[in-house]
Amino acid sequence: MLRAIANALWPHLRRNRWRTHTVTRDLSKSNPRGYQAGPKSATVAQAPSASAVIELHHEEFITAILYGEDWPGGTSHALMLDQLDYAHVIGSSQPNDSDAFDTARRVASCRAPFHAQANRHGVMGLRRNGTDEYITAAVATVLERIAAATKVLPIDEADINDALIRDDEISLNALGYTLERQGAM
C-alpha cells in the first residue's frame, strides 16, 4: 500500500504546491460573556471585540485520493500529508538519498514512481519504475517513508459514486446561467 500511496502523492510532490490551513482560536468563545478577570481585581464586563480571534499557526499539507483501480489492493483512500511530517522524513534521510529524491522530484519524467508488475510467481504488485533513471532504489525508499508518514482514511466506494454526476443530471440551462453570472459568456 505504501507504494500506491507514493504514486498518488507523486504529482503533488513534483509540483511542490502545499495547501495552507490557518488554525485559529476564538477567545470570545472561551469566555462567552466577555468578562475579564484580572489578578486581585473585580470582574469587569467588557464587550467581546472583533479581534478576539487569533491565529495560532499555519498548517501546510497535500491531499490526494488513492483510487481502488490504481493498485492491487482495490480499495479507495483519502490521503493527507502534512508538510512537517514530510520535512521530518526528508531531514532524517541520508543526505545523498534526500538529494536524489529532490532531483527525481524536479527532473523525472515518469507519471508514477511505481508500476504494476507481476513477480516471478505471477503475483501482481507495485514495483519500482525502472524505465526512469531518476527513480533509484534510494528515491523509492524515501517515497515509501513519505507514504508511511501520510494519514490514510478509507473511502466507501458508494460515497464516491454518489458524489459523481451523471450526464443526464447536467442541466444546460443551469450551466449557462452559472457561466453568465461569472462573466464567461
Secondary structure as UniProt FT lines:
FT   HELIX           2..15
FT   STRAND          19..26
FT   HELIX           27..30
FT   TURN            32..33
FT   STRAND          35..36
FT   TURN            39..40
FT   STRAND          44..45
FT   HELIX           50..52
FT   STRAND          53..66
FT   HELIX           68..70
FT   TURN            72..73
FT   STRAND          76..82
FT   HELIX           83..92
FT   HELIX           95..107
FT   STRAND          114..118
FT   TURN            120..121
FT   STRAND          124..128
FT   TURN            130..131
FT   TURN            133..134
FT   HELIX           137..148
FT   STRAND          151..155
FT   HELIX           157..163
FT   HELIX           167..169
FT   HELIX           172..181
FT   TURN            182..183
//
